[in-house]
């Protein structure tokens, strides 16, 4: 479930996302559009209220004012407003910390289909509710586009020895660009945690980590590659779309043979 943004609210949300992506011009444009956004929010537009709250929280670093706008939206039935306000109560930003209130708000938003609220509620209920309830929330959140939900779901399923399904969750997160999930997938394929060992597939994910800007697994990749053939290393490079890294790996491990 998503709450569709239109007009100035949609424009402002796009600019806020661009600021987060280090767009140097977005901050100035966002500042310029704020008066119009506030006017629309004051008229009762729920989308504008939520976006204004997000800007106040993330861009202006004013969680107290953000809480007021999220409250306005929540009182009009907005799941996004309830989830956002729940985050503030959970963290104590802009309001006095109240975990019970946060849980209530997350539950209301989750029941309305908000994927991020489902993820937040699952984390609050971890080890407090039966695992199947948490799993159901995480699956819904993952389907709703919360990539981190795949990772947490993988962790929970792995702890329950459901390794095949856990690996599938890590792979879905990895395919979505989650470098932590890439590392887990690489290690699981290397070690055969969910079945037979597949070092080509493992090395593919170590290479994909480099593409994601994370070189934490390179030492382990080199150790593993020392026991692989040059052709298998190159095949992993082709599968990952990183043939140059594969050639560099071939050159590196040749020194140890």
PyMOL commands that set and color helices and strands:
alter all, ss='L'
color gray80, all
select helices_A, chain A and resi 7-20+26-42+46-58+63-75+79-91+99-111+115-125+131-143+147-159+163-175+179-191+199-211+218-225+230-240+243-256
alter helices_A, ss='H'
color red, helices_A
deselect
rebuild
show_as cartoon
